[in-house]
């Protein structure tokens, strides 16, 4: 988030994040209005990986996911969301259940392309 503050993000900015960067993008959108999100290989848990746990993006250390805030801040001011998610069915690291959960949690305005 601190880096994003230095790069002029606004309601016109689309944030793209891959893997852990997708989680960073979601955390940014919890508090920052942007035009939308493109999340590649997103997940909502640390998958039991120690480095991911230490990152602080995931619950419990990162706090609960604020799904409604992400949806409201990622898209038009109507709060309808504007998130595209991309995920491979044969991703060797992130099971498809992870992005499916994220897409369901974000709800309206979220499209998952598998």
C-alpha positions, 0 to 999 in steps of 0.5 A: 500500500505504501508503494501505491501511495507514491504512484498516483492511484485513483478511481482511474487506476486498474491494479494488477496482481499475480499470486501474492501480488493479487492478495496485496491488490485485494488488501489495497482495495480494502481501503483505496478506491480504484477503477478495478482489479485484475487478479491472477492466481489469487488465493485467500489463505496462505496455503500452509506456506511459511513464507506466505504466512510471514507476508501478513496478507492472510488471516489471521495475521493480516486480519479478516478479508473485507470482501464488501470493502474490496468490492465497493472500492474496486470499480465504479462508485456504485459499489458494484465491483469491477474485478477480473480473475484469471486462474489455470485449472492445472496451477501446481501451487494454488488449487482452483478452490482458492480463486473460486472462493475469492470470486464467490466472496467478492460477488457482484462485479467479479468474473473468474476465467478458468 
